[in-house]
């Protein structure tokens, strides 16, 4: 007897801003590609009197109704659930993520400084979720445009697998990008060309190791790119020609940024949606 095909869940957090509508549209397209259910989550707190509570709940229900109407108008066959959570928005999404395959958030909510390009909710979800999180941003691209993966080391196979599966679904190619800066040597000694060649070979081997999952997806065209320079700058530049940029999220080291400086910078400045994929501890 053939077992039924598993139906997954894509979760998207919405409020009433244009940023969340971009996230909802991206999540709906992704759920349709995967054949998954789309779960739309809106979260509100509750500290007021009964009359205030009623107004808050009415407004929240209206946000969910508007989101469902908007999505169904474009994708009538898509299965949609809506969830009204009484919680902090980031915590509500992290709770919902436990039963999901993918979480989608927008770039900014209501608050924050004018120069902040990514909201605190999106940052918290991307930093703490135990499954892939996509931050929807940038101009719409064709699904068949290439998917770029930022590779830091050989432990980034989960991010590569995620990108390959996405590419297979979309009929897209994958570009594995590893950026590095030659060791800076103090004093007047200039590195010899042979030293630089040796170092480049080490980085090329690292990229090849991270590319091992490619063998499991023979139908996906994959290119590998070694770039000398800043990883964040190289990936932001690559995002201008991609439909999706995939980044591994490594466990934090010491008191550093939980997302890491490269992921943090790319999330703020990429020109396309960014998927943050958690990696296992070393």
N, C-alpha and C positions, 0 to 999 in steps of 0.2 A: 504494500500500500504506500503510495507517495505521500509524504508529509506535506502539509499546507505551507505555502510560501509565507515566510515571516513578514509581517507588516511593521515597519519601524515608525518612529515619531520624530518630527522636527518641531522644535519649540521656538517661538519668537515672542519677545517681550515688546509690548506696544504701549505708547501713551498717545497724546493727541498732537504730536509734533511731526513735522515733515521728515525728520530723521528716522522716526520709528516706522513711518509709512514705507520708506525705502527698505528698511529691514523686513517689513511684512511682505512686500512684493518679492524680495529676493528669497525669503524663506518659502513662500508659496510656490515659486518656480522650482526651487530645490526639492520640496516635498513631492511635487508632481513628477519631476524627473526620476526620483527614487521609488515612486509608488507608495509613499508614506502618508501617514496622517499628519496634518498640520495642527499643532496646538497653540492657540493664541492666548498669551498670559498678560493680564493687566493687574497691577498691584496698587493698593491704597492702604494708608494707615487709618487709624480710628481713635481719636482722642477727644472728639467734641461731644456736644449734647445730642439728644435724639434727633432734633431737626437738622443739625449739621450732618450727622451721620447719614440721614436719609438723602440729603442733597449729594453727599459724596458718593453714595452707592448708586444713585440715579445717573450721575455723571460718568461713573466707571462703567456701568452697564451700557451707556450710550457709546463710549469708546469701543467696547467690544462689539456692539452691534454694527457700528460704522465699519470696523475692520472686517467683519465677516461679510457684510454686503459688498464692500470694495473687492475683496478677494474672490468671492463667488461670481461676481460679474465677469471677471476675466477667466476664471477657472471653475466652471460649474460642476465638473466631475470630481474636484478635489474634496477629500474628506477633511472636515474642520471641526475641532473642538475649541471651546472657549473656556477660560478659567479666570475667575475673579478672585484674587488672593488678598487676604487681609494681612499684609506683611510689608516689610521693607522690599522695594522692587528687586534689588540684587539678591537678597535672601530668598525671595519667592522664586526667582529663576533658578537659583542653585538647587532649591528643593525640587522643583519640577524637572530639572535636568537628570535627576537620579533614574528616571524612567524613560529617558530620551536617548536618541542616537546623535543628535546635533542640536546645538542651541544657537540662535541668531539674535543679535542685538544691533542697535543703531549706534551712531557715533556720538550723539550728545542728547541729553535730556534738557530739562528747563534750566537747571542751575549752572554754576560754574563761571569762571572768568571768561572774558571775551576771547582771550587768546587760547583757551583750552579747546583742543579739537576733539577730545574724546571724553565722554562723561564718566563720572565716578561709578555708575552702575555697570557700564560696559567694561571698565577696567577691572572691577571686582569680579565680575563673572568670568572674564577671560583669564584672570589670575588664579581663580580657585576651582573652577569646574573640573570634574574628573573625566570629561569627554570633550570632543572638539567644539570650539566656539567660533562662530563666524561673526566678525564685525563688518556690517554692510556699509560700504562707503564707495565714493567714486562714481564716475559716469557709467551707465549701463553698457555692458559689453556682450558680444555674442558668446553663447555657451561654449562654442567650439574654439574660442581663442585659447591660447596655451595657458596651462596652470604652472606657476612658478613655485618651487620649493626652496626655501632657504636652508641649507645644510650647514650645521656647525661642526658635527663630528659623526663618527660611525654609529653612534647611538640614536640617530635620528630616523631609524627605519620606520617607526610608527607614522611619522609625518609623511614619509615617502609613500607608504602604503595607502594612507588616506588620499593623497593626491592622485595616485594611480587609479584607485577605485572611482574617484570623481571623474577623472579623465575618461575612463572606460564608459561611464554612464553618459557623458556628454559627447563622446567622439572627438576628444581634444588630445593634444600632445602635452608633454610635461617637460619642463626645463629645471634641472637640478643645478642650483647656483651655490657655489662656495666661494666666499670672498676672504682674502687673507692679506695681511701686511707683513712684509719681510721684517725679521728681527732688527730692531734698531740697535746698532753697536755704538758704544760711547767712544770718545776720543777721536783721533784722526784716522783710525783704521777703517778702510773701506772694504765691505764684504766682497770676496772674490766671486766671479761669475759661477764658478763651480759650486760654491756654497749656496748661492741662490737657486741653482739648478737642483741641488739636492733637496732644498726646502720645498721647491715647487713639486718635486716628485712625491714627497711625503703628503702634501695636500691633495695631490691627484689620487693617491692611494686611499686617503680618507674618503674622498668623494666616491670612489669606486666601491668602497665597503658599504657606505650608506645606500648605494644604489642596488644592493642585492635583491630587494623585493621586485625589481623590474622583471626578473626572470619569470615571475608568476603572472605577468600581464603582457604576454607577447603581442597583443594587438594594439598596444599603446606605444606611440613613437616617443622616445625619450632622448633628450640632448643633455649633456653635462657641460657646465661652464665654470672654469676657474677664473676668478676676477681678482686682480691685485688692487686693494683699496679697502675703504671702510665697508664692512658688511651692511650696515644700515643704509648707507648711501646707494650701494649696489642694488639692494633689494627694492628700495623706493624707486630707483630708476627702472628696474625690471617690471615693476607693477604697472607702469604706463602702457605696457604691451601685453597685459595678462587679463584673463577673466577672473582669476583667483590667485591669491598669494598665500602659500601655506608655510607656517612657521612652527617649529617645535618649541614647546615650553618646557625648559629644563627645571628641575627642582632648584630652589634658590640656594645660593651659597652665602653663608654667614648672614649679615644684615643687609645684603644687597636687595635691589628691586626684585620682587617676586616674579615679575615677568621677564626680567633681564633687560639690560639697556637697549639691546638691538630690537627685541620684540616691542618694547615700549615706544621706541622712536618710530618704527615702521607703522605701528597701529595709529600713530598720530598723523602720519604724512603720506601713507600709501595712496595710490590713485585707483585702487580696485578693492573689492572685498578681501578681508584678511582672515584666514582660518588659523586659529591657535590650537595646536594639538599637544596635549600633555604627554610627556615621555616618562618612562619608568625611571626610578632612582638608579644611579650608577651602582 
